[in-house]
Amino acid sequence: MLAHNSRFLETESAFDVLARAQTLISKGQRIINLGIGQPDFKTSPHIVEAAVEALQNGHHGYTPAPGLPDLKDSLVDYYKRHFNQTVDAANILVVPGGKVTMAFAMMLLGEGGRDILYPDPGFPIYRSMAAYSGARAVPYAVHENLGFSFKASEILSKVTANTRLIILNSPGNPTGGSNLEAEVRELVAGLERFPECAVLSDEIYSRLHFDGAQHQTLLQFEALRDRLIVLDGWSKTYAMTGWRLGWGIWPSSMIGLATKLAINIHSCVNAPAQFAAQAALNGPQDAVDEMRQAFQDRRDLVHARLNAMPGISAAKPKGAFYAFPNISALGLSSAQVQDIWLEDLGVAAIAGTSFGNAGQDYIRLSFANSLDNISEALDLIEGWVSRL
């Protein structure tokens, strides 16, 4: 009865672990959630007020499918202000969440006989949607000893005449890694030999780099512009995960089809949310800076504590809000560690295998929680490791 491709659909284990954690909480167990990937900060009041005002002013109807013109103009200004990049408003598509951009990219470029390359370990929906499109989902490695960057030579060795899309993600989920600039430049140069291969650059954590590092958007490479799709959104930067707001920057050759997909699937993004989105872009950015500093402080604590534990080693995250420690020396699978920590310690974390086969020796910890809760969770983990 079902379409053949439906069997390739996967899910996000983070939501499964969250559900299990909620069940344990309902039974009276204390759970410290280091599993879910969302900021633990509230959306700034001026953003909320913009949505309320829009509703009160009667903005209750449809909007243009690509997004409100003023919002798209604000995104043009945003890219100039934060990344010194020129973007044409005509190439922007505002969508209900970042996943929509990646799904549209794979729907437009994936089909039987084509390949889509994705990072492993990486965000699980990459593999899921690539396979669901009918394409062959081909993993490439990100390396712990490179701060979880890829090696350009390894990606290029997997590119063939059948490759239609390469997915890049920096800063990365689940690793907190950042792609090395030299490797990115080598990859861009190598792709000149494959003009039919597009690139989807997932830059959803673009404003969450640590230690003063600046985001290097792939928009800087003019040679890629005619086949580059950039994914970003409001969820991580502005603590707006539940607002379901994202945007894609599309090549001129694809924006029309992406817009048609929007019309066919969701019509448009709801109006008041777009007014809130514009307030986020144009308003004060202090909350973004404060949140990033808070994440960096937590990163420092998590990194130091994990590396002091026997049997655990952790690369220093360069962005986002995840640590991806190597637990191979513990002698247990990542799934076993996930279950023990949740059920016995009351600490929710995500097995590395949830992010691909290459995650077997790792577990993801989100530090989108308070310093006190993180410290308590690390105390519990340290005690368990010592007993083990």
Legacy VTK file of the C-alpha trace (Angstrom):
# vtk DataFile Version 3.0
C-alpha trace
ASCII
DATASET POLYDATA
POINTS 388 float
0.000 0.000 0.000
2.683 2.501 1.014
5.186 4.013 -1.372
8.494 2.152 -1.516
10.480 5.175 -0.316
8.457 5.449 2.906
10.527 2.669 4.447
13.574 4.942 4.406
12.038 7.544 6.721
13.851 7.797 10.037
13.284 9.943 13.111
15.256 11.955 15.682
16.206 9.902 18.724
16.411 13.103 20.771
12.624 13.234 20.755
12.396 9.555 21.738
14.721 10.121 24.679
12.750 13.236 25.631
9.545 11.167 25.714
11.204 8.509 27.888
12.519 11.222 30.178
9.045 12.719 30.524
7.665 9.299 31.465
10.291 8.930 34.186
9.559 12.445 35.449
5.842 11.600 35.658
6.813 8.702 37.943
8.664 11.053 40.250
12.247 10.586 39.040
14.444 13.651 38.692
15.845 13.950 35.160
18.492 16.435 34.036
17.930 16.899 30.329
21.162 17.160 28.357
19.513 15.564 25.354
17.261 17.990 23.516
18.886 20.484 21.168
17.186 23.754 21.929
18.281 26.869 23.820
17.034 27.028 27.398
16.492 30.783 27.063
13.186 32.521 26.437
12.488 34.454 23.252
13.285 38.135 23.865
10.264 40.225 24.927
10.479 42.651 21.989
10.137 39.716 19.593
7.086 38.342 21.389
5.553 41.815 21.491
5.966 42.187 17.727
3.895 39.030 17.164
1.217 40.166 19.611
1.041 43.585 17.953
0.729 41.971 14.533
-2.222 39.915 15.729
-3.856 42.924 17.329
-3.387 44.897 14.112
-5.275 42.300 12.102
-2.461 40.389 10.377
-4.458 37.161 10.297
-4.377 36.210 6.616
-2.159 34.635 4.022
1.189 36.158 3.181
3.261 35.851 -0.015
4.633 32.316 -0.289
8.319 33.397 -0.250
7.813 35.556 2.854
6.819 39.132 3.647
8.816 41.553 1.457
9.910 43.645 4.451
11.166 40.520 6.217
13.176 39.463 3.182
14.662 42.948 2.928
15.636 42.664 6.588
17.418 39.399 5.801
19.347 41.142 3.023
20.470 43.757 5.568
21.236 40.993 8.104
23.683 39.271 5.760
25.430 42.518 4.958
25.656 43.532 8.603
26.778 40.222 10.141
28.585 38.413 7.318
29.462 41.171 4.818
27.660 39.246 2.076
25.319 40.575 -0.591
22.126 38.572 -0.984
19.246 39.235 -3.390
15.834 39.240 -1.711
14.465 37.415 -4.750
16.574 34.377 -3.775
15.210 34.110 -0.226
12.447 31.708 0.784
11.067 32.001 4.326
9.841 28.636 5.582
8.322 27.055 8.737
11.570 25.717 10.190
15.043 24.848 8.950
14.107 21.256 8.074
11.892 22.544 5.270
14.879 23.944 3.381
16.775 20.662 3.603
13.688 18.667 2.616
13.034 20.920 -0.384
16.668 20.637 -1.493
16.521 16.856 -1.457
13.119 16.728 -3.109
14.419 18.868 -5.962
17.789 17.146 -6.373
17.289 13.584 -5.179
15.879 10.693 -7.205
16.788 7.168 -8.209
20.271 6.889 -9.706
21.562 9.988 -7.894
23.763 10.357 -4.821
23.477 12.749 -1.888
26.507 13.046 0.422
25.979 13.819 4.104
28.195 14.031 7.227
28.434 11.034 9.545
28.036 11.642 12.425
25.515 14.307 11.474
21.953 15.515 11.897
19.848 12.354 11.330
17.323 14.002 9.014
20.021 14.409 6.357
20.208 10.661 5.799
16.481 10.177 6.272
15.371 12.715 3.677
18.153 11.862 1.243
17.057 8.221 1.185
13.375 9.149 1.107
13.979 11.248 -2.012
15.001 8.054 -3.811
18.661 8.983 -3.986
21.489 6.934 -2.527
22.519 8.464 0.810
26.336 8.398 0.939
28.071 9.226 4.240
31.368 11.037 4.582
33.433 11.277 7.758
34.003 14.185 10.086
37.133 13.580 12.144
37.565 13.995 15.882
41.271 14.791 15.487
40.328 17.672 13.150
37.823 19.132 15.600
35.121 17.205 13.730
35.870 18.833 10.389
35.718 16.910 7.123
38.694 16.252 4.848
38.059 17.664 1.381
39.995 14.878 -0.330
37.723 12.257 1.240
34.541 14.005 0.124
35.880 14.550 -3.385
36.825 10.869 -3.607
33.126 10.034 -3.176
31.819 12.532 -5.740
30.847 11.010 -9.072
28.857 12.040 -12.115
25.790 10.838 -10.184
26.339 13.118 -7.182
23.748 15.877 -7.107
24.090 17.281 -3.583
26.659 17.560 -0.804
25.401 18.565 2.646
27.756 20.559 4.864
27.072 21.671 8.443
29.160 24.088 10.471
29.054 24.586 13.417
27.914 21.015 13.557
25.243 18.956 15.246
25.988 16.629 17.072
29.696 17.388 17.384
29.973 21.123 18.051
32.735 21.040 15.440
33.571 23.656 12.840
34.788 22.886 9.337
38.390 23.914 8.741
38.677 26.815 6.312
41.503 25.168 4.361
39.394 22.049 3.828
36.386 24.111 2.739
38.483 25.983 0.185
39.948 22.744 -1.144
36.468 21.263 -1.494
35.109 24.313 -3.319
38.055 24.228 -5.737
37.617 20.500 -6.320
33.914 20.870 -7.077
34.752 22.918 -10.148
35.157 19.517 -11.838
31.556 18.616 -10.962
29.301 21.460 -12.137
26.133 19.351 -11.707
26.744 18.884 -7.984
24.951 21.352 -5.677
25.826 22.164 -2.071
23.446 22.547 0.876
25.190 24.496 3.624
23.370 24.084 6.942
24.344 27.228 8.840
21.625 27.136 11.505
24.245 27.734 14.244
25.898 30.602 12.354
25.755 33.028 15.295
26.875 30.485 17.896
30.655 30.326 17.401
32.926 30.441 20.453
36.198 32.124 21.378
35.568 35.122 19.140
35.499 33.082 15.925
33.441 34.507 13.069
31.145 32.442 10.898
32.449 31.751 7.403
29.334 31.375 5.290
29.703 29.530 2.009
28.135 32.570 0.357
31.646 34.010 0.275
32.499 31.636 -2.590
31.202 33.214 -5.788
32.073 30.049 -7.707
29.385 28.203 -5.721
26.619 30.804 -5.838
24.814 29.285 -8.836
24.430 25.911 -7.028
24.530 26.809 -3.351
21.583 26.520 -0.965
22.106 28.114 2.440
19.937 26.976 5.345
19.522 29.189 8.402
16.786 30.323 10.732
15.685 31.966 13.936
15.420 28.911 16.197
18.948 28.665 17.622
20.146 32.264 17.325
17.072 33.872 18.843
15.787 31.004 21.052
12.727 30.599 18.837
12.565 26.833 18.254
8.819 26.629 18.839
8.051 29.495 16.456
9.020 27.255 13.503
10.841 29.839 11.425
13.655 29.366 8.957
14.918 30.651 5.666
16.779 29.376 2.661
18.916 31.279 0.181
18.556 29.584 -3.182
20.286 29.851 -6.554
18.278 31.753 -9.155
17.821 28.523 -11.121
16.073 26.837 -8.156
14.203 29.528 -6.219
11.140 29.313 -8.476
10.775 25.578 -7.948
11.421 25.881 -4.211
8.661 28.490 -4.045
6.302 26.162 -5.921
7.032 23.469 -3.350
6.173 25.957 -0.607
2.866 26.759 -2.274
2.068 23.076 -2.701
3.004 22.068 0.841
2.489 24.883 3.344
1.258 27.920 1.338
3.127 30.431 3.505
4.549 31.021 6.957
2.032 32.425 9.439
1.905 36.214 9.442
2.493 37.155 13.113
5.540 34.888 13.317
7.069 36.773 10.395
6.576 40.102 12.176
8.329 38.568 15.180
11.111 37.348 12.901
11.657 40.838 11.534
11.816 42.250 15.063
14.463 39.652 15.899
16.645 40.638 12.945
16.271 44.396 13.320
16.091 44.717 17.092
18.787 44.617 19.784
21.187 41.690 19.532
22.299 41.761 23.167
20.390 38.578 24.007
22.197 36.708 21.221
25.586 37.765 22.586
24.597 36.918 26.169
23.320 33.496 25.158
26.470 32.727 23.181
28.650 33.706 26.146
26.559 31.539 28.460
26.987 28.589 26.110
30.730 29.214 25.937
30.995 29.240 29.733
29.068 25.974 29.898
31.212 24.534 27.096
34.340 25.270 29.133
32.909 23.490 32.176
31.710 20.446 30.227
34.961 20.107 28.277
37.171 20.320 31.366
35.067 17.970 33.466
34.644 15.296 30.778
38.348 15.169 30.006
39.126 14.701 33.704
37.047 11.502 33.800
38.794 8.156 33.201
37.693 6.478 29.990
36.221 9.646 28.443
37.842 12.165 26.110
36.187 15.123 24.422
37.209 17.445 21.616
36.581 21.089 22.486
33.354 22.264 20.823
33.848 25.313 18.614
30.202 26.253 18.306
26.530 25.273 18.726
25.771 23.846 22.185
26.849 20.214 22.041
29.730 18.121 23.311
30.427 14.798 21.636
32.728 12.875 23.965
34.469 9.670 22.958
33.373 6.885 25.315
34.964 3.910 23.525
37.289 3.181 26.466
34.307 2.501 28.742
33.655 -0.826 27.010
29.958 -0.169 26.472
28.005 0.787 23.368
26.716 4.323 23.042
23.142 3.002 23.278
23.976 1.214 26.538
25.533 4.359 27.986
22.515 6.424 26.922
20.112 4.032 28.660
22.166 3.679 31.843
22.592 7.421 32.213
18.878 8.010 31.706
17.447 5.206 33.815
20.070 4.878 36.564
21.554 8.383 36.814
18.631 10.514 35.658
20.717 12.207 32.963
19.252 12.388 29.455
21.839 12.258 26.653
21.763 10.903 23.105
23.643 7.878 21.796
26.112 8.726 19.057
24.598 6.091 16.785
21.491 8.289 16.583
23.604 10.495 14.320
25.029 7.810 12.051
27.057 4.624 12.154
30.250 6.597 12.801
28.813 7.783 16.118
29.205 4.364 17.749
31.992 5.473 20.094
30.353 8.742 21.153
27.457 10.231 23.075
25.962 13.706 22.625
25.537 16.044 25.551
23.658 19.302 25.047
24.793 22.106 27.325
21.559 24.013 26.740
20.817 23.784 30.449
21.835 25.733 33.540
25.362 25.561 34.954
23.969 24.115 38.184
22.101 21.336 36.366
25.071 20.601 34.122
27.399 20.422 37.144
25.020 18.044 38.906
24.775 15.837 35.816
28.561 15.753 35.460
28.904 14.801 39.136
26.546 11.870 38.546
28.416 10.796 35.402
31.796 11.097 37.136
30.606 8.964 40.031
29.291 6.315 37.645
32.539 6.275 35.640
34.546 5.889 38.839
32.422 2.930 39.920
32.625 1.397 36.463
LINES 1 389
388 0 1 2 3 4 5 6 7 8 9 10 11 12 13 14 15 16 17 18 19 20 21 22 23 24 25 26 27 28 29 30 31 32 33 34 35 36 37 38 39 40 41 42 43 44 45 46 47 48 49 50 51 52 53 54 55 56 57 58 59 60 61 62 63 64 65 66 67 68 69 70 71 72 73 74 75 76 77 78 79 80 81 82 83 84 85 86 87 88 89 90 91 92 93 94 95 96 97 98 99 100 101 102 103 104 105 106 107 108 109 110 111 112 113 114 115 116 117 118 119 120 121 122 123 124 125 126 127 128 129 130 131 132 133 134 135 136 137 138 139 140 141 142 143 144 145 146 147 148 149 150 151 152 153 154 155 156 157 158 159 160 161 162 163 164 165 166 167 168 169 170 171 172 173 174 175 176 177 178 179 180 181 182 183 184 185 186 187 188 189 190 191 192 193 194 195 196 197 198 199 200 201 202 203 204 205 206 207 208 209 210 211 212 213 214 215 216 217 218 219 220 221 222 223 224 225 226 227 228 229 230 231 232 233 234 235 236 237 238 239 240 241 242 243 244 245 246 247 248 249 250 251 252 253 254 255 256 257 258 259 260 261 262 263 264 265 266 267 268 269 270 271 272 273 274 275 276 277 278 279 280 281 282 283 284 285 286 287 288 289 290 291 292 293 294 295 296 297 298 299 300 301 302 303 304 305 306 307 308 309 310 311 312 313 314 315 316 317 318 319 320 321 322 323 324 325 326 327 328 329 330 331 332 333 334 335 336 337 338 339 340 341 342 343 344 345 346 347 348 349 350 351 352 353 354 355 356 357 358 359 360 361 362 363 364 365 366 367 368 369 370 371 372 373 374 375 376 377 378 379 380 381 382 383 384 385 386 387
